[in-house]
Amino acid sequence: MAPAAWAVPALTAAAWALWAAVWACLAASAMLVAEAAYMGLASLVAAAAAAMLWRWRRTDTRYRWEPMPMPGAGGRVDVEVAATGADFSMVLVQIPMYNEREVYKLSIAAACALTWPPDRIVIQVLDDSTDPIIKELVELECQDWATKKVNIKYEVRDNRKGYKAGALKKGMEHIYAKQCDFVAIFDADFQPEPDFLLKTIPFLVHNPKIALVQTRWEFVNYDVCLMTRIQKMSLDYHFKVEQESGSFVYSFFGFNGTAGVWRVSAINQSGGWKDRTTVEDMDLAVRASLKGWEFLYVGDIRVKSELPSTFKAYRHQQHRWTCGAANLFRKMAWEIITNKEVSIWKKHHLLYSFFFVRRVIAPLVTFLFYCVVIPLSAMVPGVSIPVWGLVYIPTAITCMNAIRNPGSLHLMPFWILFENVMSMHRMRAAVTGLLETAHANDWVVTEKVGDLVKDDLDVPLLEPVKPTECVERIYFPELLLALLLVICASYDFVLGSHKYYLYLYLQAFAYVVMGFGFVGTKTPCS
């Protein structure tokens, strides 16, 4: 007979180990649901406050914002406008690139179309491409815009040291860059609207404590396949809840690496760009926060971008993000603890909420609990998981995500299964970052398709990929875990009494689908 939830049964050594794992995972799950509830409530309050301010035609009382006067013909500001004290500060727009054949025209064109006096803006294309043909194409594109009287600079390096962080750091060393007050950063697939600077710069001009204005991403290919739809759900939650709550409660959140505007003096005071991890954006944000700078997230301003549409590209992206964040926690934990420039409240937020719960606990417990502990508990006599941990907590987390994604409610079952499969990859990445193994700083640029989104990627929600065409599309760890789940589910179905098999069979099927590469869009073998 299974023991009561709080009883201490007579167990074998293996059962004792599993019992300890069960309660460790339950404790971690409780931390996750508490953090999700807190962030969700804070983001809802922030959204309600913003709605009330809009209804009453009032601006945010915390931060001053005044509209920038629109430049006249030729981008010039007339004498009357200048007399009002309007501050068209020098702005640098950085576009880091690496073999971006598919999207370089889109991003450069969007940056060159930004509305700002032409003598007060510099477009800087930082090209680390290793393909000489692509380098030539990007340089010719820059030269073409230069003939249209756009102040655009094409910059290259002798090596790729530091990857994106190294390119951004090198770009800031040019004389013309040092003369700029603010720097807007856009990855190669991002396309800001022409009024982007007119909407964001005023926050920095009128609020000297703000170091960063982060805007929201909008996805041009979110409906290309089921995987991109699920990505949109996760990222919408990230922006609506994590970024909104961090901005509203702490005036801090992780910089997303693109679609944001920085105050150059804040970057310099914080030590500039560093390449010690694969999340140089988060690294800079944490260091700036420890210097007392504040951040502002503006969800009403959206910038078009592209989601990874192939499973391989998505895995590389998630490894970089998860491993880099865990590795940064390892490197900065003591620095945060000993910092004397910020309050204990903010240090607690950084250590516990921002890093420990979301960047360490989340990837570890998601995999261990739902893909290891629950399956094994179906086969080990004497180990039972309380219903509140098995049902209520996962349901609560799912509901809190669904509330902020009402339009994607029908995709929630797929989201749960997909995220549980990805938790294996994220768990390995988090451990790699925490232990700082040889692959901790692996950097693979996310593949992009650009205009092909509209042409060649018109695929159903699940695009079958023949694994015999390319062995690299078969992911053996996922298939091995699928086998374990099937064994555990079958045992529970025949001999067990937990009825976990209802979930385990579904999860095993998801592992098989993704293990054979039947997810995302089809691309030629590399």
N, C-alpha and C positions, 0 to 999 in steps of 0.2 A: 504494500500500500504506500502511495506517495505521501511524504511527510507534509504537515501543515506548513504554511508559508514561513512561520517564525520558529518552527521546531528544529531541534538539532538531532538528526537521525544517526543511527549506527551505520557508517559507510565504509567502503573500502578506500584504499589510498587514492585510487583514480577518481572515485566518486567525490572524495573530499576535495581534490584539486578542482574538479568541475564545479562543485558546490561553491567554492571560493570564487571561481571565475564568474559564476552566475551573479553573485552579490556584488562583486566588483563592477560588473557591467551594469547592473541595476543602479548602483550608486552613480556611476558616470552618466547613465541615461537620465537620471533625475536632474543632474547638473545641466544637461543639454536642454531638457524641457523647461527648467526654470529660467535659463538664459534666453531661450526662444520666447517664452512668455513675457519676460521683461522687455526684450527688444521690440516685440510686437506691440506691446502696450505703449511704449515710448514713441514708436513710429506712428501709431494711430493718433496719439495726442498731437504729434507734430503735424500730421496731415490735417487734423481738425482745426488746429490753430491757423494753419496756412489758409484753409478754406474760409474761416471767419474773417481773417484779414482781407482776403480778396472780396468777400461779400460786402464788407464795410468800406472798401476802397482805401484800405490803409496798408502801409508797408510794414515789414518786420521791424519791431521796436528794438531788436538786438543789433541789427546791422543797417546802416544807412545805405540807401541806393537812390541815385538820381540818374535819369536818362542822359546819355551822351547826345549832344547835338549831331544831327546827321550831316556828314560832309556834303558840300555842294558839288557843283560840276567839276569833274576832274579830280574829285576826292579832296579838294581844298576846303578849308574852314574859313568863312568870311570874317571880316573885321568885327562885326557885331557879335558873332558867336565867340570869337576870341576874347572879347571884352567881358563876357560873362564869367570868365575864369575857367572855362571848360579845359580839362586836362587830358589831352591826347598824348599819353605817355608813349615812350618808345617801347615797342612790342616786338619780341622775337618769336617766330613760329618755327618750331623744330619738327622735322619729319624724318625719323630714323628709318632706314630701309636696308633690306638684305635680299637681293635677288627677287624683287617684287615685280616681276614682269606683268602679272595679271592686274595689279591695282595701282601702279605708280602714277599713271595718268590721272586717275580719279582723285587721289589724295592731293597731288600737286595742284590740279585745277581748282579743287575746293579751297585750298589754302590761299591760292592767288586771288580768289574771288571774295575773300573776307573784306568787309567794309571797314576801312580805316584809312586815314590820310596816308598816301603812298610814301611820304617822306618820314613817316613815323612808324613804319613797319618793315621788318626784314624776314623774308621766307628763307629758311635754312634747310636744305635737303642733305641729310647725313647718310651717304651711301656707302655701306660696307659690303656691297655685292662682290662676289668672287667670280661671277660669270662676266667676262669682258663684253659680251654682246649686250647684256642687260645694263651694265654700267654705261655703255655708250648711248643706249636708248634713253636712260634717265638723264644723262648730261645734255643730250640734244633737246629733251623736253624742257629742261631748265633754261637752256639758251633761247628756246622759242618764246618762253614767257618773259625772258629778259628783254627781248626785242619789243615786247608790248609795254615796256616801261614799268615792269614789276621788279621790285628790289629783291631779287632771288639769288641765293648763293648756293653753289654746288660744292660740297665738301666731301673729301675722301680721306681715308687713313691708309698707312702702310700695312696695318694688321688689324685683326678683330679683337684685340685685347680688351677684355671687359664687356664684350658684346654690346648690348644696347646702352648699358651704363657708361661704358668707355666711349661710345660715340657721342652721347649727350654731354659728357664731361669735356671731351675734346672740342665739341661745338661751342661750349661756353667760354673757351679760352681765346677765341678770336676777338680782335679789338672792337669790331662793330657789335659783337654780342655783349661785351662788357659795358657798352653804352646804353643797354636796354634795361628798363625797369621791371618788365614782366616777360614771362616766357610761356607760350601756349605749346602744348605737346600733343601731337596726333600720330598714332601708329599709321602704317602705310595703307590700311584699309578703312580709315576713318575719314568721313566727309562732313565737316561742319557746315552749318548754314551761314550765309553771308553776314548775318547780324550777330554771330557768336561773340565776337569781341565787344560789341556794343552792349551786350547783355551781361557779360561776366566782368569785364574790367572795372565798371563802377563800384563793385563790391570791394575790390582791392584798393581803388583810389580813395574811397571815403572811409575805409575801415583799416587803419594801419596795423591792427593786430592780426588780421587775416593773412595767412601765408598761401593758402590754396583755395581755389574755387573748382570743385569737381562737378561735372555735369553727367547726365545719364546717357547710357548707350542705347541706341535703337538699332534693330537688326533687320537688314534687307533680305536675309535668306532664312528667316526663322521657320518658314513653312515648307522648306525643301524636303525634309524627311522627319521621321519621328524623333531622331536624335537631336536635331536642331530645335524642335519644339520643346523637348525636355530641357535642353540647355537654356532656352528662353525662360522657362518657368523658374529654374534655379537662379538665374541672373536677375530676373525681375524681383525675386525675393531678396536677393543680395542688395539691390539698390533701394527697394521700397522699405525694407526693414533694417538691414545692417547699416547701410550708409546713412539713411534718414535718422535712425535712432542715435547713431554716433555723433552726427552733426548737431542734433537737437539737444542732447543731454550733455555731451562732453566737449563739443566743438572739435572732435577728433574722429577720424576713420582712416582706413588704409587708402592711400592714393591708388587709383586703378591703372596708373601708368600711361594713360592717354585721355584725351577729351577733358583736360584740366588746364588751368592757368596758375602758374606759380609766381610769387614775388621773388625776384632774383636775389634780393638781399637776404631773404629767409633761407634760400638754398645755400648761399655762401656762408651764412652764420651757422648753419647746421652741418657744415663740413663738405658740402657738395655731393656729387654722385659717387657712389662706391660700388665696386663690382664683387664684393665678398660673398654675395648670395645671388640667386637667380630671380629675386624679387627686389630689384633695386628701387622700385617705386615705393614699396612698403618700408624699406630701410630708411629712405629719405624722410618719409612721413613720420615715422617713429622718432627719428632724431630731431626733426623740427618740433614735434610735440613736446619733447623733453626740454626744448629751449623756450617753451612758453607760447609758441605760435598757435593760432586757432585755424581750424579748417571749416569750410562751408560747402555743403552739398546742395545743389540746386537741381531738383528733379524735373523742373518744368523745361529746362534746356536740354534738348536731346541731339545726339550726334550719330549719324548713320555709320554702321560698322557691319562686319561680317562674322558669323559664327563658323567654327570649324565644322565642315560638313562630312569629313571622313573620320572613321573611328580612330585611325592611326594618328591623325593630326590632333584629335581631341585628347587622346591619351598622353601625347607629348605635352600638350598645354597643361593638363591637370597635374602631371608629374612636376613640371616647372613651378607651378603655383604652390602645390602642397609641400613639396620638398623645400623650396626656398623659404616659405613661411616658418616651417619647423626649424630650419637651420638658423634663421634670423632670431628665433626665440632662444636658441642655444647661445648665440653670440651676444644678445643684448639683455638677457634676463638680469644679470648682475648690475649692468649699467642702469637699468630702470630702477632697481631696488635702491641703489646708492644715490640716485639723482636727487638734488636738493632744490631744483627750480620749479617743480610742479607739485601739486597737492598729493596727499596719500590716496585720495579718492581717484585721481586720474591714474596714478601708478597701479592701483588695484585693478582698474579697468583694463589697462594695458596688459598686465601680467595674467590676471585670471580670465577675464572675458575675451579680450581680443586675441590673446595668444593661446593660453592653456586650454580653455574650453573649446574654442572654435577651430584652432589650428592643430591641436594635438589630440585632445579627447575625441572630438567629432570623427575624424577618419579612423581612429583606432577602434572605438567602441562600435561604430556602425558595422565594421567587418567582423570583429570578434564575436559580438553578441548575436547578430542576425544570421551570420554565415558559418559560425563555428560552434558557439555555445548552445544555441537552440537546437541545431541538428544533433550534436552529441548527447544532449540531455534526453533526447528521444530514445537513446540506446543504452543509457546508463541507469540501472535500477536505483531507486532511492533519491533521485534528483528531480525536483519539480520546480518550475518557474512560476512565481505568483502571477495571477491574472493581471494585476495592475501593471506589472513590468512587461508582460508579454503582449497585452492588448491596449491598456489605457494610455501608457506613455507613447508608444508609436502612433496611436490614433490622435493623441493631442498634438504631437509634432506635425503630423500630416494635416490636421485641420487648421493649424496656425499658418501653414504654408498655403493651404487652399483658400483661406480667407483673403489673402493678398493676391491670389491668382484665380479669381472666380471664373474667368473665361476659359481656364484650362482644367476645370474640375474633372472633366471626363478623362483626362490623361493621367490623373493621380495614380491609378494602379500601375501604369507603365513607368511613371516617374519613380515609384517606390522600388520596383524590381530593378530598373536601370541603375539607380543610385546605389543599391546594395551590391550590384556587380562591380561598379566602379570603385566601391569602398575597398576592394582588394588592392587595386592599383594605388589608391590614395594612401592606404595603410603602409604599403611598401615605401612609398615616397616620403611619408612622414618619418618613418623609422630611419630611412636613408639620411634625411636632413638632421634628425636629432643626433644620430651617431656620426654624422659628417663622413660618410664613406667615400669611396673613390668616385661615385657617380653623383655626389651631392650637388656639384656645380655644372652638370650636363645641361647644355642649352641647345634646344632645337627650335628653330623659328616655325611658328604655326603656318601651315600651308594655306594659301588663299586662292580663290578662283575668280574673283572680280566679276566682270560682266558675264562670265559663264553661268553665274547664278540664274540669269534670266533665260539662258539659251539651252545649255546642255545638262542642267541638273533638274529637269522636270521629272521627278521620280515619285513613286508611291511612298507611303509612310515607311515601309520596309523594303529596301532595295536588295534583292538577293545577290550575293557575291559567291561565285564558284571557288571554293578554297583550293581546288586542284589547279587553278590558274596561277596561284601564287602562294607558296608555303608561308610567307611572312604574314599572311592574313589569318593564320590559325594561331590562337593564343592558348597554349597548352595549360598554363596554370588555371585558367577559367574552366577548361574542359575537365581537368582533374578534380576541381572542386565541385563541378556539376555531378561527377560520378559519386563523390562522397555524399552529396545531398540526396541523390537518388537512393543510395544504399540506406541512409538514415530514414528517409521517407518510407521506403519499402518495409524496413524493420518495424517502424511505428505503425504502419498500416496493418501488418500481419500479426505482430506480437505485442505492440505497445498499446497504451491507453490514452496518450496525450492528444491525439488527433493533430499533431504538428504537420503531418504529411500533406494536409491541404495547402499549407504555405510552402513546404519544402519542395514539392513537385513543381509548383509555379516558379520558385526561385531557381531550381535546377534547369528548367526550360530556358529561363532568361540567360543563365550562364552558358548554355549550349548555343543559343542564338548569337551571343556576343563572342563566344569562343571561336566560332567558325566565321566570324566577320559579317554576319547577316544584319548589319546595322550601319546607318549612315549611307553615304553615296559611294558609288563605285568609281575608282580611279585606276589608271594604268599602274602596273607593277613597277616599282622603282628598280 
